[in-house]
Structure formats: structure tokens, C-alpha cells
Amino acid sequence: MNYENLKIKKDNGIGWIVINRPDKLNALNIKTVEELKDAFTVFQTDADVKVVILTGSGEKAFVAGADIKELAGFDEQSGRDYVIKGQEVTQIIENFKKPVIAAVNGYALGGGTELALACHFRFASDNAMMGQPEVKLGLIPGFGGTQRLARLVGKGIAMELILTGRTINAEEAHRIGLVNKVVTQDELLAACEALANKIMVNGPAALAFSIEAINKGLDKTLDDGLLFEAELFGKVCATEDSKEGTLAFLEKRKANFTGK
Ligand code: COA
């Protein structure tokens, strides 16, 4: 697929997805949401891609939200249809079987924060501004913000941010646990690449099972979550990579994982 609003690149195991509408601060119109779905679906089965980094084009914004021009024309049916498309993308990202890193390189508002929330890691540049300002437009978050923000930073802070629509800077986002790390804009992509390189030497099945265990475990009781973890542990023990990883340790050498 040729993308109108995305730039895609593959480089040394990293699949880059760059949202590319810089003149609109990378706002998510329907076309961009559809393209994101396609790009993630393609990368999911691309063996050359071990980790995905998602970022925005330009130096000003990751994503400044849903496209307000489109939002202005929605009725009950089209509004619901739009957020279901957006939620589908955030679900694909959250349940992606390879790690996904958000490089938050500026404004990440509304759908921008929600996209970042669906990623497995969020690294931000020190000029990043994040938040859920939808109530200021008479709307509510619709790409998972009411659900994932509370799960990540706690109900109290999520209530405050969503009900005030207050935008926070990178430092505050880091303090409340919304982002993992803050670096300068110049350092951001290199920091994300370094994280990707650190992760991708590990067993691919182990990464996929870890993501699944953490994601699904959060919606279970501790007892059910532990049972689920044991089930996945059994499955991972049946992979060649687990044999290779443990043997490599015992033989005092580096593991050579094949993804089998
Ligand atoms: N949807 C559609 N267009 C958007 C947009 C959005 N969410 N955010 C920014 N843009 C457009 C602007 O309309 C402008 O387009 P124009 O040049 O054709 O007029 C362009 O991007 C640049 O934005 P501008 O507002 O001029 O930049 P700024 O530096 O003055 O302000 C923001 C930056 C992020 C503070 C401001 O753009 C903003 O508040 N955006 C909306 C954020 C929001 O509410 N998001 C949640 C939506 S649910």
C-alpha cells in the first residue's frame, strides 16, 4: 500500500512508522487511522521487523489529536464509527507481538496521547506536551484514553487530566509515569533505537508472551493472572529459543535466537 500520510522505513530490525502530516501537526484524520492499521498489520508478519518505533514528522508534534475538522461534522453514527476505527488501531498496537515504542517528539494531545498509551514504551522529548483536552471541545477521549490512562497513571490523576483537559509537559508526564524517559529532541530517536536494540537481542517468543501476560493479566484477578502466566511459561518452555537461551547461559556464550 502506498501511504498518503505515513512514512515507513525498515532499518536493522527496526520498523519505523512516521505519521506525516506536519502542516496539520500530524492530526489523525480517517485516512491516517486506516493507514496506521495497514502499516502495523504489515509489520506484524514482517520477519525483518523485530521492534516498531512510532513517531511524528517534524519537530513540533507527535500527533496533535484527532482531526478536529472531521470531528466537527460527526453525528452519533459517524462519531462511533470513527472511534471504533481508532480503537481498532490502538488494540492492534497494544496487543502487537513485537515491542512498540512511541517516540513522543512534541505535542501528543487527545488521540496522540491515546496512541502513545497503546504503545509498550513511551520516550518523550523535553518539548513534549501531553494530555486529553477533548472536554474543551465538548467531547470525550475515544481512542481508549478513558480506559488506558487510568490503568497507567491511576484513576485519580486520569480523572483530573481528562476532566480539566489540562495539558502537561514532559517532566510532569514522566513524574506521573505516563512516559518512561525524557531526553532532548536531538537525542530522542537515538534513545528509542538504543532501547529497541537492547530488546531485540532477546527471544521473540519470550517478548510476545511477556507482552501478552502483562496486558491480559491486568484485567484478571491475581490468581487468574498467575494461572495465565504459568500457561504461557509452559508454552515458552516448548520453544527452541528457550532451549537455546538456557543452554547458551550454561555454555557461557551469547544466545542465538531464531524465533522458533
Ligand atoms: N486537528 C486538525 N488540525 C489541527 C489539529 C487537530 N487536532 N491540531 C492542529 N491542527 C492544525 C491547525 O488547524 C493548523 O492548521 P492551519 O495552518 O491550516 O490553520 C496547523 O495544524 C498548525 O496548528 P496551530 O494551531 O496553528 O499551531 P500552534 O503552535 O499555534 O498550536 C496546538 C499548537 C497543538 C496547541 C494547537 O494546534 C491545538 O490546540 N490543537 C488541537 C489540540 C486538540 O485539541 N487535540 C485533541 C483533539 S480531540
Boltz pocket constraint, residues with backbone or C-beta under 6 A from the ligand:
constraints:
  - pocket:
      binder: B
      contacts: [[A, 22], [A, 23], [A, 24], [A, 25], [A, 27], [A, 64], [A, 65], [A, 66], [A, 67], [A, 68], [A, 69], [A, 107], [A, 109], [A, 110], [A, 111], [A, 133], [A, 134], [A, 137], [A, 139]]
      max_distance: 6.0
